[in-house]
């Protein structure tokens, strides 16, 4: 009896293996196509994020820190007067170190340096096109201030990313259909979808990155010019389609 049961088990196992091989061969014989799609939506930014650095070199660290604190208070007053909320103002960094200069190959101590960076955002810039320029024009009156970075963004960007995904998917489907037609096949269904990522990009000509404000940033009347341009909301996806 045990021998019969063992023989029956072997038979079932062989049938299962053959069945699995059949399905594997069937899957291998199926045609598929892998394509990618990129969707980009252009949108007018409504938020600008800026980072300014205030620094001072003095005989002692305390003297340098007091000078920087005075500069910071002045900058905060300007931002408050422009209705920038506290939640939109943060300290990005605060450092103290020795300042040196080099002469004839020698390092000479010239004082102690205090430096504080403040990041803040200005919302609804579309409602007041001169607001950003007005803020910058006031901030640069503070001697020793540097404008390190300006980034544009959209406060509520969900709907734009939804649209960019739709466009990316449509473009991927167009590619898949074309490849299917060239192969005398047709699309059956989507087998796999993966998103390579999405991003919000401000055109490079609309950003001041790690640069001090220079004369080129001003118009003939002495007022700062800050063009906003358009943001690119982009989604990149990869899809695999089953063909027959």
C-alpha positions in Angstrom: 0.0 0.0 0.0 2.8 2.4 0.9 4.4 1.7 -2.5 1.1 2.5 -4.3 0.7 5.8 -2.5 4.3 6.7 -3.2 3.9 6.0 -6.9 0.7 8.1 -7.0 2.6 11.0 -5.4 5.3 10.8 -8.0 2.8 10.9 -10.8 1.0 14.0 -9.4 4.4 15.7 -9.0 5.3 15.0 -12.6 2.0 16.3 -13.9 2.4 19.5 -11.8 5.9 20.1 -13.1 4.8 19.6 -16.7 1.8 21.9 -16.2 4.1 24.6 -14.7 6.5 24.3 -17.6 3.6 24.7 -20.0 2.5 27.9 -18.3 6.1 29.2 -18.3 6.5 28.5 -22.0 3.1 30.2 -22.6 4.3 33.3 -20.7 7.6 33.3 -22.5 5.7 33.3 -25.8 3.7 36.3 -24.9 4.8 39.6 -26.4 5.2 42.8 -24.4 6.5 46.3 -24.9 8.2 48.6 -22.4 7.9 52.3 -23.0 8.4 55.6 -21.1 6.4 58.8 -21.0 7.1 62.3 -19.8 4.3 64.8 -19.0 5.1 68.5 -18.5 2.7 71.2 -17.4 3.7 74.9 -17.4 2.3 77.0 -14.6 2.8 80.5 -13.3 4.5 80.4 -9.8 2.8 82.1 -6.9 5.4 81.6 -4.2 9.0 82.7 -4.0 11.5 81.4 -1.5 14.6 83.4 -0.7 17.7 82.9 1.5 19.7 85.9 2.7 23.0 85.8 4.7 24.0 88.6 7.1 27.6 88.7 8.3 30.1 90.8 10.2 33.7 90.7 11.2 34.8 92.3 14.4 37.6 92.1 17.0 35.6 89.6 19.2 33.0 87.1 18.5 30.6 88.9 20.8 31.0 92.2 18.9 30.5 90.4 15.6 27.4 88.6 16.9 25.9 91.8 18.2 26.3 93.5 14.9 24.7 90.6 13.0 21.8 90.5 15.5 21.2 94.1 14.8 21.2 93.4 11.0 18.8 90.5 11.5 16.4 92.6 13.5 16.4 95.1 10.8 15.7 92.4 8.1 12.9 90.9 10.2 11.3 94.3 10.5 11.3 94.7 6.8 9.7 91.3 6.3 7.1 91.9 9.0 6.2 95.3 7.4 5.7 93.4 4.1 3.2 91.0 6.0 5.5 88.0 5.9 4.2 85.6 8.6 6.5 84.2 11.3 5.8 80.7 10.1 7.4 81.6 6.7 10.6 82.8 8.3 13.3 80.5 9.6 17.0 80.6 10.5 18.8 78.5 7.9 22.2 78.6 9.6 24.2 80.4 12.3 28.0 80.2 12.4 30.9 81.8 14.2 34.5 81.4 13.1 37.8 83.2 12.8 38.5 85.3 9.7 41.9 85.2 8.1 43.7 86.8 5.2 46.8 85.6 3.4 49.8 87.8 2.8 53.2 86.6 1.5 52.3 83.0 2.2 51.4 83.8 5.8 47.9 83.4 7.4 47.0 86.5 9.4 44.1 86.7 11.8 41.9 89.8 11.0 39.0 89.1 13.4 36.1 87.0 14.4 33.2 86.5 12.0 29.5 85.9 12.8 27.2 84.8 10.1 23.4 84.1 10.1 21.3 82.9 7.1 17.5 83.5 7.0 15.1 81.7 4.7 11.7 83.1 4.0 8.9 82.7 1.6 6.6 85.2 0.0 3.2 83.9 -1.1 0.6 85.2 -3.6 3.3 87.1 -5.6 0.9 87.2 -8.6 -1.4 89.5 -6.7 1.4 92.1 -6.2 4.0 91.9 -8.9 6.2 94.6 -7.3 6.2 93.0 -3.8 9.3 90.9 -4.3 11.2 93.7 -5.8 10.2 96.0 -3.0 11.4 93.5 -0.4 14.8 93.1 -2.1 15.2 96.8 -2.5 14.8 97.3 1.2 16.9 94.3 2.3 19.9 95.5 0.2 20.0 98.7 2.2 21.5 96.5 5.0 25.3 96.7 4.6 26.8 93.2 4.6 23.7 91.3 3.4 23.9 88.7 0.7 21.1 87.2 -1.3 22.1 83.6 -1.8 19.2 82.0 -3.4 15.8 82.6 -5.0 13.4 79.7 -5.9 10.0 79.9 -7.4 7.2 77.4 -6.7 3.5 76.8 -6.6 1.7 76.6 -3.2 -1.0 74.1 -4.3 0.6 72.0 -7.0 -1.5 68.8 -6.7 -3.7 69.4 -9.7 -0.7 70.2 -11.9 1.0 66.9 -10.9 -2.2 65.0 -11.7 -2.3 66.6 -15.1 1.4 65.8 -15.7 0.8 62.2 -14.9 -2.1 62.0 -17.3 0.0 63.5 -20.1 2.9 61.1 -19.3 0.5 58.1 -19.4 -1.0 59.3 -22.7 2.4 59.7 -24.3 3.4 56.2 -23.2 0.2 54.7 -24.6 0.9 56.5 -27.9 4.4 55.0 -28.1 3.1 51.5 -27.2 0.4 51.7 -29.9 2.9 52.7 -32.5 5.2 49.9 -31.6 2.3 47.4 -31.6 1.2 48.5 -35.1 4.7 48.2 -36.4 4.8 44.7 -35.1 1.3 43.8 -36.4 0.1 43.4 -32.9 -2.3 45.2 -30.6 -2.3 46.2 -26.9 -4.2 44.0 -24.5 -3.5 45.5 -21.1 -1.0 47.2 -18.9 1.3 44.8 -17.0 3.3 47.2 -15.0 3.5 50.9 -14.2 6.3 52.6 -12.4 6.9 56.3 -11.8 10.5 57.4 -12.3 9.8 60.6 -10.3 8.2 64.0 -10.5 9.7 67.4 -10.1 9.0 71.1 -10.1 11.6 73.0 -12.0 12.1 76.8 -12.3 13.8 77.8 -15.5 17.5 78.6 -14.9 17.2 82.1 -16.2 14.7 82.9 -13.5 17.0 82.0 -10.5 19.8 83.6 -8.7 21.7 80.7 -7.2 24.6 81.3 -4.8 25.3 84.7 -6.2 25.3 88.1 -4.8 23.0 90.8 -6.1 24.8 92.7 -8.9 24.1 95.7 -11.0 22.6 93.4 -13.7 19.7 92.7 -11.3 18.5 96.3 -11.4 16.7 98.4 -14.0 17.7 101.9 -15.0 15.6 103.4 -12.2 17.5 101.4 -9.6 14.7 99.0 -8.7 15.4 95.2 -8.7 13.9 93.2 -11.6 12.7 89.7 -10.7 11.0 88.0 -13.6 9.0 84.9 -12.6 8.6 83.1 -15.9 6.9 79.7 -15.8 7.5 76.5 -13.8 7.8 73.1 -15.3 5.8 70.5 -13.4 7.1 67.2 -14.8 6.3 63.5 -14.3 8.2 60.6 -15.8 6.8 57.0 -15.9 7.6 53.6 -17.4 4.9 51.2 -18.5 4.9 47.6 -19.7 2.0 46.5 -22.1 0.9 43.0 -23.0 0.5 42.5 -26.8 -1.1 39.9 -28.9 
